[in-house]
Amino acid sequence: MKVLFVDACVRKDSRTRTLCQAYMDACWGGQGTEIKKRELAQEPLVPLNRERLEQRDRDIAAGRFSLEKYRYAREFAEAEEILVGAPYWDCSFPALLKLYLEQVCVNGIVFSYGEDGRPVKTNACRKLVYITTAGGYLGENSSLESYWKELCGLFCIPQLQIYKGEGLDIQGNDPQNILENCKNAMINVSR
């Protein structure tokens, strides 16, 4: 099985990355799984500006998807399962992840549109797992879950699992216990 781990954790001792590693060990350890790790803090990501967007439109129209600049989209489309790890920052996730997703959202590689205007699956992904940690609580109206549901809808990824380690920096909470409970929940659901 081909797996892609998108690591959007910036801190060296990231609690989110710790949870991601626990998930990978429990779900994919020793199963002959090919895991590709994409550490976004080490990637030369730049935002789409007018010039890059116009060039991408020309490339899509011409079907020039083998170009090196589309490696993130091709890699994403080839993965059967995708794990995204990103801390909860400023009511969302680090900007690096958004920059990466701009490079992934390529019509004709990761998805396409049918004649009826609806997305058509052009990727191999069956499941996307999103793991985040937060010092506080995300709250009932967090847009994070709806964002990932909408993105998986566009990509026609049938299964989305979101795991949150919340309240880690709240005085009186036990962050180790919270992380352990999150690990156990991930492992139990994934089995």
Stockholm file with secondary structure:
# STOCKHOLM 1.0

chainA/1-191         MKVLFVDACVRKDSRTRTLCQAYMDACWGGQGTEIKKRELAQEPLVPLNRERLEQRDRDIAAGRFSLEKYRYAREFAEAEEILVGAPYWDCSFPALLKLYLEQVCVNGIVFSYGEDGRPVKTNACRKLVYITTAGGYLGENSSLESYWKELCGLFCIPQLQIYKGEGLDIQGNDPQNILENCKNAMINVSR
#=GR chainA/1-191 SS CEEEEEECCCSTTCHHHHHHHHHHHHHHTTTTCEEEEEEGGGSCCCCCCHHHHHHHHHHHHHTCCCSGGGHHHHHHHHCSEEEEECCCBTTBCCHHHHHHHHHHCCBTTTEEECTTSCEEECSCCSEEEEEEECSSCCCTTCHHHHHHHHHHHHHTCCEEEEEEECCTTSTTCCHHHHHHHHHHHHHHHHC
#=GC SS_cons         CEEEEEECCCSTTCHHHHHHHHHHHHHHTTTTCEEEEEEGGGSCCCCCCHHHHHHHHHHHHHTCCCSGGGHHHHHHHHCSEEEEECCCBTTBCCHHHHHHHHHHCCBTTTEEECTTSCEEECSCCSEEEEEEECSSCCCTTCHHHHHHHHHHHHHTCCEEEEEEECCTTSTTCCHHHHHHHHHHHHHHHHC
//
